[in-house]
Amino acid sequence: MIVNMKILAIQVDTVWEAKAATHQRIEALLATAGPEPGTLIVLPEMCATGFSVNRAVVADDAETGATHRFLAAVAARYRCFVIAGVVVPIEGGRARNQAVVFNPEGDVVLRYDKMHPFTYGGEATLIDAGDRLIMFRIGEVVVCPLICYDLRFPELFRCAVRQGAQLFPLIANWPAARHDHWRTLSRARAIENQAWVVAVNRCGADPNHAYAGGSAIIDPRGIRVVEAGGDEAVLAADFALDDLLDYRSQFPVLDDMRDDFFPPG
């Protein structure tokens, strides 16, 4: 079985709380890249506004929001899958920090609610935590999106692999102050789960933090196939499912996971 897929990771210097301006930057990066139909395009967490808890500015309605409409149009225009971070309003003045997946027709096929709001950074004052992993398929490839602070909780990745995950898009606004953690943990998640990790960070700065970028596409052996520096960038890699399955078969670490360390059900 051979399943090949192009992956594009878009590292953008997000314009603080300015959706339209950031959409323009994303458009320019995509125009330069010229994605092929069927490509998986991955954009950062809160991709159009930066890491803000100003609900009035960042919230983007699932039906009418400007960023939802922009991302749907991008997916349909390029005939690609798009994964991007959007804040969706819910009742009680709260919101969800989501990774939203659009198919090549521009339709939403999945919404993952970030399971670990970054309490230390004030995110929990606005964002309600999700309560489950959500996966989808691109052809035969099992994809499990996760968001930023989730990276510090390896049990999420392990549980996802037990459910069949092969590729983890990890979208983030990860600050420069902990950049070494970003590089170390994203690589560790790939190695220990024998899975691809598409770690997509923003770059630039907002009123609260600087961001070192460092987006990377990491293969199951922990090799950074491609890695960005601190400027805007488009990273490209070719994913081959047969290579991943061959590696897991030749070095069957995952077969030795012990069920007794996981809760039943």
Backbone bond lengths (Angstrom), bond angles and torsions (degrees), N, CA, C in turn:
res aa  C-N    CA-C-N  psi(-1)  N-CA   C-N-CA  omega(-1)  CA-C   N-CA-C  phi
1 M - - - 1.465 - - 1.520 109.59 -
2 I 1.297 116.09 127.09 1.459 120.74 178.59 1.523 108.74 -122.62
3 V 1.311 116.96 120.61 1.456 122.13 175.66 1.523 107.39 -129.52
4 N 1.309 116.55 111.44 1.459 122.21 -179.99 1.515 109.84 -108.03
5 M 1.323 116.34 146.94 1.450 120.84 -179.80 1.518 109.44 -151.50
6 K 1.316 116.27 137.35 1.453 121.36 172.81 1.527 109.30 -82.54
7 I 1.323 115.94 141.10 1.459 121.80 175.42 1.515 108.41 -122.99
8 L 1.336 116.58 133.08 1.458 122.55 172.61 1.524 108.80 -122.13
9 A 1.312 116.86 124.84 1.468 122.77 174.51 1.523 108.08 -106.27
10 I 1.321 116.61 123.40 1.470 122.14 -174.58 1.522 109.79 -105.35
11 Q 1.321 116.27 107.68 1.471 121.57 177.38 1.525 108.15 -96.44
12 V 1.327 116.06 111.17 1.462 121.79 -173.55 1.526 110.62 -117.19
13 D 1.317 115.61 146.60 1.465 122.28 172.36 1.527 106.65 -85.60
14 T 1.326 115.84 90.24 1.460 122.04 -173.99 1.528 111.01 -62.67
15 V 1.324 115.75 134.78 1.464 120.64 177.51 1.526 107.38 -83.92
16 W 1.318 116.72 123.67 1.465 122.24 -171.94 1.522 112.26 -55.23
17 E 1.337 116.17 118.44 1.460 124.50 174.64 1.530 112.31 52.86
18 A 1.329 117.03 33.97 1.479 121.54 -176.61 1.520 108.72 -133.03
19 K 1.318 116.12 90.59 1.462 120.50 -174.10 1.528 112.44 -63.65
20 A 1.306 117.47 -50.76 1.464 119.95 -174.70 1.529 111.54 -61.05
21 A 1.322 116.88 -42.06 1.464 120.62 -179.94 1.528 110.93 -65.22
22 T 1.326 116.93 -39.28 1.460 119.45 178.72 1.523 111.07 -70.81
23 H 1.329 117.15 -38.01 1.473 119.24 175.31 1.523 110.56 -54.56
24 Q 1.321 117.07 -41.64 1.459 120.99 -179.99 1.523 111.11 -62.77
25 R 1.325 116.82 -40.18 1.471 119.75 178.46 1.528 111.04 -65.43
26 I 1.307 116.34 -41.94 1.464 119.83 178.31 1.524 110.03 -63.64
27 E 1.326 116.99 -43.80 1.465 121.41 178.04 1.518 111.16 -56.14
28 A 1.332 116.87 -44.13 1.465 120.89 -178.52 1.524 110.95 -63.89
29 L 1.334 117.36 -42.13 1.452 120.50 179.08 1.525 111.53 -65.18
30 L 1.319 116.71 -41.05 1.466 120.29 178.93 1.523 111.59 -67.26
31 A 1.314 116.78 -39.06 1.462 120.02 179.30 1.521 111.04 -61.21
32 T 1.321 116.26 -37.96 1.468 120.58 177.10 1.519 111.44 -67.22
33 A 1.327 116.39 -37.80 1.469 120.83 -176.60 1.526 112.42 -76.52
34 G 1.348 117.03 -33.92 1.462 120.50 -178.15 1.515 113.35 56.35
35 P 1.342 119.31 63.83 1.468 121.07 -175.15 1.531 112.75 -59.68
36 E 1.328 115.67 139.42 1.454 121.36 174.20 1.532 109.70 -77.13
37 P 1.322 118.88 151.14 1.462 120.10 173.98 1.524 111.15 -54.98
38 G 1.330 115.60 139.83 1.452 121.07 179.94 1.508 115.09 89.05
39 T 1.337 117.02 -5.25 1.460 121.13 178.56 1.530 110.57 -66.62
40 L 1.325 116.58 148.32 1.466 122.13 170.00 1.524 107.61 -95.59
41 I 1.324 116.15 115.07 1.465 122.99 179.28 1.522 107.82 -102.55
42 V 1.339 117.35 128.58 1.464 121.43 -177.97 1.524 109.04 -122.29
43 L 1.324 115.69 126.85 1.464 124.10 179.72 1.528 109.64 -115.46
44 P 1.340 118.71 162.37 1.472 120.59 -174.11 1.537 114.13 -69.77
45 E 1.311 114.31 171.66 1.466 123.91 169.04 1.532 109.37 -58.86
46 M 1.362 116.10 146.19 1.471 120.52 179.87 1.528 109.49 40.59
47 C 1.327 114.97 53.51 1.462 121.75 -162.70 1.524 113.81 -61.89
48 A 1.319 118.99 -24.22 1.458 120.47 -173.41 1.521 114.50 -105.14
49 T 1.335 117.86 -6.60 1.471 119.50 -173.15 1.519 114.31 -130.46
50 G 1.330 117.98 -19.02 1.446 120.58 -169.02 1.521 110.74 83.48
51 F 1.338 115.21 174.54 1.468 121.57 -172.61 1.530 110.10 -81.65
52 S 1.314 114.58 84.36 1.455 122.08 -179.17 1.519 109.61 -121.19
53 V 1.335 116.64 147.83 1.465 120.93 174.60 1.527 110.72 -109.43
54 N 1.330 115.91 21.81 1.459 122.05 174.56 1.528 107.92 -82.57
55 R 1.327 115.74 92.81 1.467 120.70 -171.64 1.518 112.19 -57.25
56 A 1.303 117.57 -40.54 1.466 120.81 -176.62 1.520 111.64 -60.39
57 V 1.317 116.66 -28.74 1.462 120.99 -177.74 1.522 112.09 -93.96
58 V 1.326 117.52 -44.22 1.463 119.37 -170.52 1.523 113.59 -86.22
59 A 1.333 118.49 -27.07 1.456 120.17 -175.33 1.523 110.82 -61.88
60 D 1.335 115.52 137.83 1.463 122.03 -175.79 1.524 107.99 -134.87
61 D 1.328 116.12 107.55 1.459 121.15 -175.54 1.525 111.08 -57.84
62 A 1.322 115.19 138.11 1.461 120.39 -175.59 1.518 113.50 -62.03
63 E 1.326 118.14 -25.63 1.460 121.44 -178.07 1.524 112.78 -99.73
64 T 1.317 116.74 -38.04 1.468 119.34 -170.87 1.528 114.02 -120.26
65 G 1.316 118.23 -1.95 1.457 120.92 -174.90 1.518 113.26 -63.38
66 A 1.324 115.85 144.73 1.462 121.11 -176.63 1.521 112.14 -62.43
67 T 1.328 117.69 -38.83 1.464 119.48 -178.73 1.518 111.47 -74.27
68 H 1.324 117.92 -37.40 1.469 119.53 173.69 1.527 110.39 -58.11
69 R 1.324 116.38 -46.15 1.466 119.48 -179.28 1.522 111.46 -64.98
70 F 1.320 116.33 -39.13 1.461 120.48 178.86 1.530 110.86 -63.41
71 L 1.322 117.20 -47.31 1.456 120.61 -177.99 1.522 112.11 -66.64
72 A 1.326 116.66 -38.44 1.460 119.99 176.74 1.532 110.76 -61.80
73 A 1.321 116.21 -40.51 1.463 120.54 179.33 1.526 111.19 -66.43
74 V 1.338 117.04 -40.04 1.464 120.72 177.92 1.524 110.23 -61.55
75 A 1.331 116.84 -47.74 1.458 120.62 -179.23 1.530 111.40 -59.50
76 A 1.330 116.06 -45.17 1.458 119.99 -178.09 1.526 111.88 -69.55
77 R 1.332 117.28 -39.09 1.467 120.28 -177.91 1.518 111.54 -64.62
78 Y 1.326 116.09 -43.86 1.463 119.56 -177.63 1.520 113.22 -92.14
79 R 1.342 117.26 -5.26 1.464 122.25 -177.33 1.528 110.15 57.79
80 C 1.322 115.53 48.19 1.459 123.23 -175.22 1.522 111.03 -125.23
81 F 1.322 114.97 162.74 1.458 121.07 165.49 1.528 107.99 -85.12
82 V 1.334 116.51 138.73 1.462 121.78 179.89 1.522 108.66 -128.52
83 I 1.336 116.18 129.61 1.462 122.58 172.85 1.521 107.52 -118.18
84 A 1.331 116.38 126.57 1.466 119.99 -175.99 1.519 110.08 -151.67
85 G 1.337 115.26 157.89 1.450 121.47 -179.04 1.517 112.23 -92.25
86 V 1.344 115.56 128.93 1.460 122.97 -179.77 1.529 108.52 -139.31
87 V 1.321 117.09 142.51 1.464 121.68 174.70 1.524 108.28 -96.81
88 V 1.327 116.59 122.20 1.465 121.81 -175.13 1.524 109.26 -111.46
89 P 1.346 117.94 126.77 1.467 120.05 -179.01 1.520 111.97 -70.27
90 I 1.340 115.39 145.13 1.459 121.69 172.33 1.521 107.84 -130.49
91 E 1.311 116.83 -178.23 1.458 121.39 -175.29 1.525 111.33 -66.14
92 G 1.327 114.89 160.58 1.450 121.02 175.20 1.510 114.36 74.19
93 G 1.318 117.46 21.50 1.454 120.83 179.62 1.511 114.44 71.76
94 R 1.332 116.91 15.52 1.455 122.34 -178.84 1.532 110.07 -101.67
95 A 1.342 116.05 -176.92 1.458 120.38 -179.08 1.520 109.68 -155.50
96 R 1.332 115.35 168.94 1.456 122.87 172.88 1.523 108.34 -118.75
97 N 1.319 115.87 137.12 1.453 122.00 172.79 1.526 106.23 -92.48
98 Q 1.329 116.83 110.66 1.457 120.44 -169.31 1.528 112.56 -118.38
99 A 1.323 114.33 149.43 1.456 122.34 160.90 1.524 105.73 -99.15
100 V 1.312 116.55 115.41 1.464 121.79 -176.39 1.527 108.56 -106.29
101 V 1.328 115.59 134.98 1.461 121.39 -179.15 1.523 109.36 -111.19
102 F 1.340 115.29 126.91 1.464 122.74 175.79 1.521 108.72 -110.77
103 N 1.339 116.25 139.71 1.461 119.90 177.41 1.536 110.43 -90.40
104 P 1.327 118.77 176.34 1.465 120.45 -176.54 1.537 114.83 -65.77
105 E 1.321 117.19 -7.64 1.466 120.28 172.93 1.522 111.59 -91.60
106 G 1.309 117.14 -5.12 1.460 121.62 -178.85 1.515 113.80 87.89
107 D 1.323 117.67 12.98 1.463 121.79 -179.91 1.534 110.34 -94.62
108 V 1.326 116.09 145.89 1.464 121.09 174.13 1.523 108.64 -74.98
109 V 1.339 116.38 125.92 1.459 120.34 179.15 1.523 112.55 -112.92
110 L 1.322 117.45 -11.75 1.467 120.02 -178.21 1.512 110.31 -162.72
111 R 1.332 115.28 145.31 1.460 122.37 171.30 1.518 107.98 -132.59
112 Y 1.311 116.26 119.01 1.464 120.96 174.48 1.516 108.29 -104.14
113 D 1.338 117.15 124.94 1.461 123.13 176.23 1.526 109.33 -89.19
114 K 1.326 116.87 122.70 1.461 121.88 179.90 1.531 109.86 -50.58
115 M 1.315 115.98 124.61 1.456 120.21 -174.99 1.521 113.47 -84.37
116 H 1.321 116.94 -17.02 1.463 120.61 -178.73 1.529 110.38 -129.59
117 P 1.334 118.42 83.09 1.472 118.63 171.12 1.523 109.88 -57.35
118 F 1.324 115.29 144.99 1.464 121.36 -174.41 1.527 109.16 -82.37
119 T 1.328 115.43 86.42 1.462 121.34 -175.82 1.526 111.79 -57.27
120 Y 1.307 116.88 -41.89 1.462 122.23 -179.36 1.530 111.70 -57.72
121 G 1.329 116.74 -32.62 1.460 121.44 -179.59 1.517 114.25 -95.66
122 G 1.335 118.18 8.60 1.456 121.89 176.37 1.511 115.08 86.28
123 E 1.325 117.75 4.46 1.470 119.39 -175.95 1.522 112.52 -64.31
124 A 1.320 117.19 -33.55 1.460 120.21 -177.12 1.525 112.90 -67.38
125 T 1.338 118.12 -12.38 1.464 119.55 175.86 1.520 111.79 -68.90
126 L 1.324 117.24 -19.37 1.463 121.78 -179.93 1.520 112.87 -120.81
127 I 1.327 116.77 -39.22 1.465 121.75 -166.84 1.521 111.53 -95.42
128 D 1.335 116.33 129.55 1.459 122.38 171.12 1.524 109.03 -87.58
129 A 1.316 116.99 137.87 1.461 121.98 -177.99 1.523 111.53 -72.60
130 G 1.319 115.59 146.11 1.450 120.66 169.71 1.516 110.66 -76.55
131 D 1.333 115.84 173.58 1.462 118.84 -175.44 1.522 113.57 -133.30
132 R 1.344 118.24 10.58 1.463 118.16 -179.83 1.516 111.06 -160.75
133 L 1.317 113.82 151.60 1.459 121.05 170.63 1.519 108.97 -75.66
134 I 1.312 115.56 148.01 1.465 120.72 176.59 1.518 108.07 -134.47
135 M 1.330 116.29 131.13 1.455 121.34 -179.24 1.520 110.67 -124.88
136 F 1.320 115.40 159.32 1.458 120.78 175.79 1.511 108.55 -146.75
137 R 1.316 115.91 171.79 1.457 120.98 -178.41 1.523 110.99 -116.19
138 I 1.315 114.65 140.14 1.454 121.87 164.26 1.519 104.53 -113.39
139 G 1.324 116.16 101.81 1.460 119.78 -169.28 1.514 109.17 63.19
140 E 1.339 116.51 -120.31 1.454 121.23 179.48 1.523 112.83 -97.14
141 V 1.322 117.47 0.68 1.464 121.59 -175.00 1.529 110.16 -87.80
142 V 1.332 117.33 126.95 1.465 122.17 -179.62 1.534 108.33 -94.12
143 V 1.325 115.39 119.00 1.460 122.76 -171.71 1.533 109.25 -115.09
144 C 1.336 116.13 133.60 1.466 121.48 179.90 1.519 109.43 -129.44
145 P 1.343 118.83 101.61 1.463 120.60 178.67 1.527 112.09 -76.33
146 L 1.342 115.27 142.74 1.456 122.40 175.11 1.525 108.09 -137.44
147 I 1.339 116.38 168.64 1.466 119.99 -170.12 1.524 111.02 -131.90
148 C 1.319 116.60 118.92 1.453 127.63 163.80 1.534 113.87 43.37
149 Y 1.311 118.32 -103.32 1.463 123.81 -174.85 1.528 112.03 -57.17
150 D 1.335 117.89 -23.19 1.464 121.05 174.40 1.528 111.00 -54.40
151 L 1.320 117.42 -26.28 1.462 121.59 -178.58 1.521 112.45 -57.64
152 R 1.330 117.35 -28.40 1.465 121.48 -177.39 1.524 112.71 -81.13
153 F 1.316 117.77 2.96 1.464 121.50 -175.64 1.533 108.36 -123.85
154 P 1.331 116.77 85.45 1.468 120.89 -172.40 1.517 113.86 -63.24
155 E 1.343 116.92 -20.63 1.459 118.79 179.45 1.521 112.27 -62.41
156 L 1.346 117.86 -29.49 1.459 119.91 176.76 1.520 110.87 -61.80
157 F 1.318 115.98 -47.30 1.457 121.12 -179.11 1.525 110.75 -64.03
158 R 1.322 115.95 -42.81 1.457 119.40 -178.65 1.523 111.50 -64.25
159 C 1.332 116.10 -43.85 1.469 119.05 177.74 1.523 110.92 -62.17
160 A 1.327 116.98 -38.42 1.461 120.43 179.21 1.519 111.41 -65.35
161 V 1.332 117.37 -41.22 1.459 120.59 178.58 1.523 110.45 -64.07
162 R 1.304 116.65 -37.85 1.474 119.86 176.76 1.524 111.20 -63.05
163 Q 1.330 116.34 -23.94 1.462 120.85 177.18 1.535 112.43 -95.38
164 G 1.323 116.59 6.41 1.456 119.72 172.94 1.512 116.70 109.05
165 A 1.333 119.31 1.63 1.465 121.06 -176.13 1.523 111.64 -62.25
166 Q 1.330 114.67 139.88 1.465 122.04 179.84 1.526 112.99 -124.57
167 L 1.318 116.38 -21.76 1.462 121.61 -176.92 1.522 108.65 -140.24
168 F 1.343 116.07 127.58 1.459 122.04 -179.83 1.527 110.63 -113.85
169 P 1.324 119.61 103.34 1.458 120.07 164.97 1.533 108.60 -74.71
170 L 1.310 116.49 121.87 1.463 122.21 -179.52 1.522 107.70 -117.19
171 I 1.334 116.44 107.94 1.465 120.71 -175.49 1.521 108.82 -101.28
172 A 1.351 117.31 142.00 1.462 118.09 -168.06 1.522 113.01 -153.76
173 N 1.346 113.48 160.59 1.460 125.30 160.92 1.532 104.44 -124.51
174 W 1.319 116.56 79.52 1.464 121.95 -171.24 1.525 108.65 -101.44
175 P 1.337 118.34 118.12 1.463 120.86 -171.41 1.525 113.59 -72.54
176 A 1.341 114.54 156.20 1.457 121.40 -178.10 1.520 112.36 -62.27
177 A 1.332 117.12 -27.85 1.468 120.41 -177.56 1.526 112.38 -59.45
178 R 1.335 117.04 -26.05 1.468 121.13 -179.76 1.533 111.12 -123.49
179 H 1.321 114.72 35.17 1.465 119.44 -174.93 1.528 112.15 -64.44
180 D 1.316 116.94 -36.50 1.465 118.96 179.54 1.531 111.24 -63.36
181 H 1.323 117.21 -34.78 1.464 120.30 175.87 1.532 110.11 -63.13
182 W 1.315 116.04 -42.94 1.473 121.78 178.74 1.532 110.50 -55.41
183 R 1.327 116.50 -49.25 1.460 120.43 -176.79 1.530 110.72 -67.59
184 T 1.315 116.46 -41.84 1.461 120.51 -176.30 1.519 111.77 -70.19
185 L 1.322 116.74 -47.98 1.463 120.03 -174.88 1.525 112.41 -70.82
186 S 1.320 117.81 -38.46 1.466 119.33 179.31 1.525 110.96 -63.86
187 R 1.326 116.29 -38.73 1.468 119.51 177.08 1.527 110.80 -68.60
188 A 1.328 116.25 -40.54 1.473 119.74 178.97 1.518 111.62 -61.10
189 R 1.330 117.00 -41.90 1.461 119.47 -179.89 1.530 111.44 -61.95
190 A 1.332 117.33 -35.78 1.459 120.28 177.10 1.528 110.70 -67.67
191 I 1.332 116.44 -47.18 1.464 120.53 -176.50 1.519 111.51 -63.57
192 E 1.327 117.29 -51.39 1.457 119.90 -171.44 1.528 112.46 -70.91
193 N 1.335 117.29 -22.65 1.461 120.74 -179.71 1.523 112.92 -107.01
194 Q 1.318 117.09 3.18 1.464 122.08 -179.07 1.532 110.00 45.42
195 A 1.318 114.15 53.43 1.457 121.72 -175.56 1.530 109.59 -138.28
196 W 1.313 116.13 158.38 1.456 121.20 172.46 1.525 109.24 -77.78
197 V 1.323 116.43 140.69 1.460 122.87 173.03 1.521 108.23 -123.74
198 V 1.325 115.62 124.19 1.467 121.84 176.20 1.522 106.11 -107.33
199 A 1.320 115.87 92.88 1.463 122.71 -173.10 1.532 108.97 -94.16
200 V 1.329 116.49 108.59 1.464 121.15 -172.62 1.522 109.76 -116.67
201 N 1.318 115.26 112.72 1.457 123.11 -179.32 1.531 109.46 -108.89
202 R 1.302 116.90 163.81 1.458 121.05 169.97 1.529 108.82 -87.51
203 C 1.304 116.91 170.58 1.466 121.49 171.89 1.523 108.44 -128.37
204 G 1.326 117.22 -178.82 1.459 121.35 179.65 1.514 112.50 88.10
205 A 1.324 116.47 -144.83 1.466 121.23 -176.23 1.515 109.82 -153.36
206 D 1.341 115.48 155.83 1.459 121.98 170.35 1.537 106.89 -126.17
207 P 1.320 119.32 -176.62 1.471 119.36 -178.65 1.527 115.07 -62.45
208 N 1.335 117.09 -13.82 1.462 120.46 -175.04 1.521 114.64 -112.39
209 H 1.328 117.47 -27.90 1.459 120.15 -171.39 1.525 111.18 -146.58
210 A 1.332 114.26 155.82 1.463 122.06 164.53 1.528 107.84 -100.67
211 Y 1.325 115.68 151.43 1.462 121.62 -177.78 1.522 109.08 -126.97
212 A 1.333 115.27 128.30 1.462 120.04 -175.42 1.520 113.48 -89.66
213 G 1.325 117.06 2.85 1.466 118.68 -178.47 1.512 110.22 69.35
214 G 1.337 116.18 -118.18 1.460 119.39 178.29 1.509 114.20 73.06
215 S 1.340 116.91 24.94 1.460 118.89 173.97 1.527 109.20 -58.25
216 A 1.324 116.55 149.17 1.464 120.03 -177.73 1.513 110.39 -153.93
217 I 1.321 114.73 150.52 1.459 122.01 170.73 1.526 105.86 -112.56
218 I 1.341 115.84 118.36 1.460 122.76 -168.89 1.523 109.01 -118.56
219 D 1.333 116.08 132.27 1.463 119.07 -177.30 1.528 110.69 -88.68
220 P 1.337 118.58 174.85 1.473 120.92 -173.97 1.521 114.36 -64.47
221 R 1.309 117.79 -16.53 1.463 121.30 177.55 1.529 111.62 -87.29
222 G 1.331 116.61 -4.66 1.447 121.30 -178.29 1.513 113.48 89.99
223 I 1.316 117.45 10.78 1.460 121.53 178.45 1.523 109.27 -82.05
224 R 1.339 116.30 127.21 1.460 119.90 173.45 1.525 107.79 -76.67
225 V 1.310 115.86 99.01 1.465 120.90 -178.00 1.518 110.16 -60.71
226 V 1.326 115.45 -38.00 1.463 121.69 176.65 1.522 107.24 -155.17
227 E 1.341 116.34 144.90 1.462 120.77 -177.39 1.522 108.99 -144.68
228 A 1.325 116.59 139.33 1.463 122.41 179.02 1.525 110.52 -90.99
229 G 1.322 114.94 159.55 1.446 121.49 169.92 1.513 110.30 -90.38
230 G 1.334 116.96 -138.00 1.455 120.78 -174.82 1.512 115.10 -99.84
231 D 1.328 117.87 2.65 1.465 121.38 -179.06 1.522 110.83 -106.54
232 E 1.330 115.69 170.67 1.457 119.29 175.53 1.528 109.83 -57.17
233 A 1.327 115.35 143.29 1.466 119.13 -175.87 1.522 109.99 -160.79
234 V 1.312 114.80 156.72 1.461 122.58 169.21 1.520 107.18 -120.08
235 L 1.320 116.51 119.56 1.463 122.20 178.86 1.520 109.10 -101.13
236 A 1.322 116.80 137.11 1.461 121.62 -179.20 1.516 110.20 -126.06
237 A 1.318 116.22 141.06 1.457 121.73 176.22 1.521 108.85 -151.06
238 D 1.314 115.31 158.27 1.459 122.40 176.51 1.526 109.16 -106.43
239 F 1.311 115.72 122.78 1.466 122.07 177.44 1.526 108.39 -98.09
240 A 1.330 116.26 129.44 1.462 121.41 176.27 1.524 108.76 -124.31
241 L 1.304 116.62 114.10 1.461 121.05 -176.10 1.523 111.50 -64.02
242 D 1.329 118.33 -36.60 1.456 119.12 -178.47 1.524 111.49 -63.93
243 D 1.347 117.30 -33.94 1.466 119.94 176.86 1.526 111.24 -65.15
244 L 1.333 116.37 -42.25 1.462 120.11 178.54 1.526 110.75 -62.76
245 L 1.318 116.75 -46.54 1.461 120.20 -178.65 1.521 111.28 -65.32
246 D 1.327 116.93 -37.70 1.464 120.02 177.68 1.533 110.47 -63.33
247 Y 1.323 116.87 -42.99 1.466 120.30 -179.57 1.523 110.49 -63.64
248 R 1.342 117.12 -44.74 1.463 119.63 178.39 1.520 111.53 -63.20
249 S 1.327 117.08 -32.87 1.460 120.58 179.46 1.519 111.86 -74.25
250 Q 1.329 116.81 -40.15 1.460 121.04 -177.41 1.529 112.19 -74.66
251 F 1.332 116.42 -29.37 1.473 121.53 -179.89 1.529 107.13 -130.75
252 P 1.350 117.70 77.51 1.471 122.11 -165.79 1.527 114.62 -81.19
253 V 1.308 115.72 58.12 1.464 120.45 -179.97 1.525 111.92 -59.04
254 L 1.320 116.61 -41.51 1.459 120.05 -173.89 1.525 112.36 -65.27
255 D 1.328 117.09 -21.62 1.463 119.70 178.38 1.524 111.96 -66.51
256 D 1.328 116.71 -19.03 1.459 120.06 -176.95 1.527 113.67 -95.83
257 M 1.328 117.60 9.00 1.466 119.57 172.39 1.523 109.22 -61.45
258 R 1.320 115.93 139.68 1.458 120.79 -178.37 1.529 110.69 -98.93
259 D 1.312 115.17 121.05 1.457 120.43 -177.94 1.534 112.62 -62.99
260 D 1.352 115.74 -27.30 1.468 117.94 -175.69 1.522 113.04 -71.28
261 F 1.339 118.44 -7.89 1.457 120.84 175.52 1.525 111.94 -92.31
262 F 1.330 117.05 0.74 1.461 121.00 -179.54 1.521 109.60 -117.11
263 P 1.327 117.98 144.81 1.470 119.60 178.23 1.521 110.77 -66.38
264 P 1.326 117.32 148.98 1.472 120.23 179.40 1.518 110.59 -68.09
265 G 1.333 115.41 156.21 1.451 121.01 175.96 1.499 113.16 91.94
